[in-house]
Amino acid sequence: MHTLLLRTAELRAVEARYADAAPPLMERAGRAAAEFAGQLLQDRRAPVLVFAGPGNNGGDARVVARVLREQGIQVVIAGADGKLPAGNFGLVVDGLFGIGLARPISGAYVELIARINAFRGPVLALDIPSGLDGDSGRVMGVAVRATHTLSFIGGKPGLYTLDGPDHCGEVSVANLGLQLDEFPGALLALDDFHECLRPRARNSHKGSFGSLAVIGGAAGMTGAALLAARAGLQLGAGRTFAGLLQALAVDPLQAELMLRSPENALAQAMVAVIGPGLGASDAALEILRRTASADFPVLLDADALNLLATHPVLAARIARRSAPTIITPHPAEAARLLATTTEAVQADRVGTALNLAQRFKAHVALKGCGTVIAHPDGRWRINTTGNPGLASGGSGDVLAGMAGALLAQGWPAAAALSGAVYLHGAAADALAAAGNGPIGIAAGELIQAARTLFNRLIAANA
């Protein structure tokens, strides 16, 4: 099952459609939140402090207060005057600002949010923590750090990407009895690739699982290409070629890799990953030019993306490819591709990913906290697996190799990218759960952890 994600404009359209609903949406939201608040309140004799702002979010909060009082729970409502009553509160409810916040928080609200953040008990944010942009996850000056967020109708992208995960705590969604399925955004889920999780036939050989070429590894950067190639091999590609610009005789840690020249590797490929450690030489540019006319799936990452950003004619050729294309930029690379700033990319991560998908007719993973996946048909997903352990050199190279391996095994491009992003993050989570992260996770450690999870998913889906 997917958790639906709604951007602000989409949510406003839903609210307009149900403007005359009975009971009203505000009543439904307030009652759902009151029930949730009751579950968080460990001592029902302790008072609940409700912050109610001036807009619809404040209206939801006042319904919460009313319903809790009807249940015999003591409630104190605080506004924007900065005067907070003394009390040993069992729960704080944040209903100051919802998704309609248009400018950074200022004035007395800054101090109110600081007081909320100083509270050591449970903090329930209604719809979204006040001060967090619902579409981007950007903090608008200051923002509430909630322990729990109850999002109404659907999830909000900003809860799951950029700064959102650091402020929303545990996220739940109350759909308020509305059945919505026509929107393109959702959280990434196993449903996005589970049909590809099939056990291998016993009567198999290495040719059954494709040939992957990883092209890159210029002087001083061979490690990037080797990491991607190792990930491709261990995630199941039948044959993996590392086409290195800086020649090596053997990979001492993965002797199964076939080290070739870029030209030789491409000549044998059914799928290619171009970019890890590629550099910006004339030879690198020529490789990318050859890729533009390839009739097999190609994933472009790292230096390949930087070359596209400085060669618009080549970028246009990539966009006209008939075979599937995947691109996996981090925010700075996305900014170069769109001739904008990293700040602008981060201010609209979903919009940026969709823009890139349309411009390059490609499947896109905009990396970062809450990686955004976008497809040429307008569908988009936000991934919730992963942790700060992924913020280390080589992590993106491993992701590229993993996606290449799934492509080589015949997965459609959309499923391959979704599966790789999910497994990449889940591998980091598994390492952290075992006490081996998030601090200090090396990119190479992700590979075996992802392989283990991949096999477990296939076994569970059999």
N, C-alpha and C positions, 0 to 999 in steps of 0.2 A: 504493500500500500504506500502511496505517495502522500507526503504532507504538502498540501497546496501552499504556494507562496504568492502573495499579492503585492504588487507595487501600489503606491499611493493612488495613482489615477485609476487603477483597476478596482481598488477597494471603494473609492468614491462612487464608481459606477454601480457596484453592488449595493451600496448604501442607498443610492437613489432608486434602484429597482425595488428595494424593499422598504421604501420610505413609509408606506402605509400598512406595514405588516402589523399583525396583532398576535401577541403583545409586541410593542415597539422593540427595535434592536437594542436600544439603551437599557430597557428593562431586562431583556434577555441577557445582555452582557453583565449587568450588575448582579443579577441573580446567580449566573454561572460563577462570577468572581467571588460572591459571598460564600457559595458552597465550597469553593477552593480554599478561601481564607479560613473557613471553619476547620478544614482538614489540617491546615498549617498551625492553627492555634492549639498548642499543647495543653494549656491551662485556660479553660473557658471562663474562669473567674478573672483572668487578666484582661485589662482594657485593650482595645485595638485603636491605634492612632491612624486616622485616614487623612491623607493630604489630597484635597480636592481643588483642582485648578479652575480656570475660568471657562474652559471650552467643553467639548463633548467628553473628553477624558475625565474632567471634573464631574460631569453629569453621571458618568458610569460610577465614579467613586461615591457619589451621594446615594445612588441606589444601593451600593454595597453597604454603606453605613445604615441605611434604613432597614435592609433585610437582616443584617446582623442584630440590630436592636430588637427587631421582631422576634428574634430567637433568644432574647434575653442576655445578649452579650453587650457589655458596656463599650461604647464607641465615643471617641473624641475626634471631632473634625477640625483640622488645621487649615488655614488659608495662606495668603501671601503676606500677612502683616508682620511676620517674623516672630510673633509671640507664640511660643510653644509651651503647652501645659506640662507641669511636672507629672510624672507617672511611671510606674513600672510596667511598661507596655509589653504585651505578649506578641504583638505583630504590628508592623507598619505597612500601610497600603499606599503605594505611590500612584496617585491619579492627578498629578500636576499638569503634565503635557503629554499628548499622544502623538500621532503621526503628523498632525497638522503644524508642528513647530517649524517656522520659516526662518528664524534668525537665532543667533547664539543667545543662550540664557544669560540674563544680566540682572542687576539690582538685587532685591531681597531674595529672589529665587535661588541665587548662588549660595547664600547662607543656608536656606532651607535644604537644599540638596546636600550640602556639607553635613548638616545635622542628620539627615536620613542615612548618609553613608557612615556616620559615626555609630549608628545603632548596631548592636551586636546580636540581635535576634533576627528572625526571619523578616525579609522585606519582599512584599509581593508587588510587582509592577503590573499595572493594568495596560494591556495591549503591547506596550513597549516601555522600557525605562525612560523616564523623563530626561530629555537632553540628547537622546540618541536618534539620529535620522533613520526613519523607517526603511528607506530605499537603499541607503549606502552603508549603514552601520557607523557613520561618522559621528563623533562626539561634537555637539554644538556648544562649545565652550566648556561646559561641565555636564555630567550625566550621573544619574542614580546608578549605584551598583546594587542590583537586586540579587536576592538568593533564588527567587522564582519569578517567572514572567508568564502571565496568562494572555496569550494572543487571541484576539477575537476574529471570527469568521475564517481566517486562514493565517498562516505564518507570515511574518514580514521579512523581506530579505536582510534588512539591517540587523536582525537578531542573530544571524548566522554567519556574517562576514565582517571583515575589517575589525572594528572595535566592539562589535556586538557581543561576541562570546565572552568578553571580559566584563560585561555589564549586565547580562540578562540572567545569569544563573541557569537554573533548570527551566527549560521552556516547555510549556504545554499549550495546546490549541483547543479552544472551544468554538465549534463551528456554528453555534447558536441555532441549530436546526436547519441550516441552509445547505442545500445540495448543489455544489458548484463543481463542474468538471471541464469547463471550456477554456480555462486559462493555461498559458504555456509554461509557467514556472512552478517548480516543486523542489523539495529536498531530494538529493540523489539517494536512490534506494536500490536494493538488490533487484527490484522489478525492472530496472533499466538495463540489466544484462543477464538476468537469471536464465534466460532461454539458451544462452551460450555455455552455461556451466554443465557440460555433458561429459560423462566418463569416456575415456578412450577405448576404442575397440582393441581387443587382444591382438587381432591381426593388423598390426600397425608397423610402420617403419618410419625412419626419420624424414622421408619425403612426404609423409602424411601430414606433417605439421609445419611445413613451409620453410622458406629460406629468408633470413633476415640479414640485411646489411646495415651496419652502423658506420656512418662516414664522418670522420673528424680527426681529432688527435694530431693537431699540428705540433711543432716543436714546443716542448714545455707544457703541453696540454693533453698528452696521450692518456692520462688518467681519466679524463672525462669520457672519452670514447670507450675505454675499457670498462668503466662502470656501467655504461649503457649496454654494452655488449654482454657483460656478465648477467645483467638483469634480463636481457632478452633470452639468453640461454637457459637460465634457471626458472624462468616463467614459461618455458615450454616450446620455444621455437625449435624446429627440427634441426636446422643448421644455422649457425650464426657466424657471419663474417664481420670482422672489424677492418674496415678500409681506412688505414691510417696514413695521414700525410707525412708523419714522421715514422719511418719504418721501424718495426720491432720484429725480432725473430720469434718470440713466444711470449705469451702472458704467463708468468710463473705461478700466478694464483688460479688461473683458469686455462689449463693447457688445451681444453676442448675447443677453445675459440680458434677460428681459422683467420690468421692475420694476413691481409692482402693489401695490395694497392687499392686506392679508391675506385679506380676504373675496373679492376678485376672483381671487386666485391659487388659493385653495381651490376656488372654483367650477369651475375648469378642470383640476383635478388628477386624475390617475389614481393618484398616490402622493404622500404628503406627508412632509416632514421638519420636525418642529416642535421648536423650542427654541434654536437658535443665536442668542444675543443677545436672547432673547425678553423677558427681564425678568420682573417679578412684579406688573405692573399689573393693574387690573380687565380691561382689554382683552386682556391676555395670557391671563388666566384664562378669559375667554369663548371665546377661540380654542381652548383646550384642551377646553372643554366641547363645542364643536362637533365636535372631532376624535373624541370618545368615541363618537359615533353614525355616523361616516363608514363607508361600505361599501367602502373601498379600503385598501390597506396603508399603515401609518403607522409612522414611526420617531420615537421620542421621545428627546431628548437634553438635556443642560444644564439650562436654566431650566425646561423642561417637566417634568423629573424632580423638580426642587425644588418646583414647584407641586403635583405629585402627592403629595409627602411631607407637605405641610401641608393637603391636602384629601382625607381618606380616602374620602369618598363618591364623589368623582370618580375616585379610584384604583380603587375597586370597579367603576365603570362601564367603565373601560379594560380591566379584567380580564375583563369580559363581552363584549367586542367579538367579532364573528364574523369580521371580516377580520383578516389577520395584523398583529401588532404586534411591533416591534423596540424594545428599549431599550438604550442604550449608556452606562451610568454609569461614572464613575471611582469609586475606593473611597469618597470622602467622600459622593458622591451616593448610592451604594448604601447607605451607613450611614444616611443620612436616610430613604431609602425603607423601611428595615427597623427604624427607631427604635433603632439600636444605635450602636456607635462604629466609627470607621475602623480602629482596632486590631483589633477583633473581626472585621471584614470581611477584613483582611489575614491574620489567623490561620487563616482557612478560606476561601480564595478560591473553590475549587471548590464547596464547600457553599453559599456565599453566592450564586453565580451560579445554581445549581440551585434554591435557595429563591426567588430573584426570578423565574425562569422559571415556576415553579409558581404563585406568588402572582399574577402578572400574565398568565399564559397567553401568555407572550411569548418571543421569541428574544432572548437576552441576550448582550451583550459586556461583561464586567467588565474595564475597561481597566487597563493597568499592565504591568509587566515580566512577560511571559508572559500576554497577554490570555486570559481564560477565556471561551469561548463555551458557552452552555447552551441547550438546547431544551426545550420543554414536554413532550416525550416522554421526557425523562430522559437523552438523549445529551449528552455534553459533550466539548469539545476545548480544547487549549491551543495557542496560536499561538507559533511559534518565529521568525517573521520580525520584523525591526525592531531598533532600537538606541536609545541614549539621545537621539539626535537628535529623536525624537518627543516628548520632554519640553519642548515649547515651545507658547506660546499659539496657539490656532487649529488645532492638530493634530487634536483631536477633532471640530471642525467639518468638516474635510476628510473625515474618516472617515465622518461622517454623510451628507455629500453623495454620497460614492462609493457607499455602500450604497443610498441613494435612487435613484441612477442605475441600478443593477443591478435593483432592484425595478421601476423604470419600464420596463425592457426585457423584463419578463416573467419574471425569475428568481424561483423560489420563495424565500420569506423566509429559510429556513435557508441556502440556497446563496448568496443575496445577502449576508447578513451574513458568512458564511465567506469568500467571495471578496473582499469589501471589506477585512476585517481582514488577510487574507493580502497583498493588493496594497498596502495602506497601509504595512505593515511592510517589504515587499520594496522599495517605492519608497525608503524611508529607507536600506535596505541598499545600493541601487544608487547613491544619492547619496554615501554614505560610501565605497564602493568606488572612486568616481571622484575621491576627494579632497575632496569638498564636504560633509563631515560626518565624524562625527556632530555635532561642535560647530558651532553656528550654523545648523543647518538651519531655514529658515523654513517655516511650514506650507504656504504657497502653492507652494513648490518641489516639494512632494510630488505635486502634481496632474499635471504633465506627465510626471514620472518614472513615476507609476502608469499613465498612459495608454499610454506606450511599452511597459511590461511587459504590460499587458492585451492589447494588439494582438499582441505576440509570443506570448503564451500561446495566443491564438485561432489564430494561424497554425500553431503547433506542434501543435495539437490537431485541425487540419483533416484 
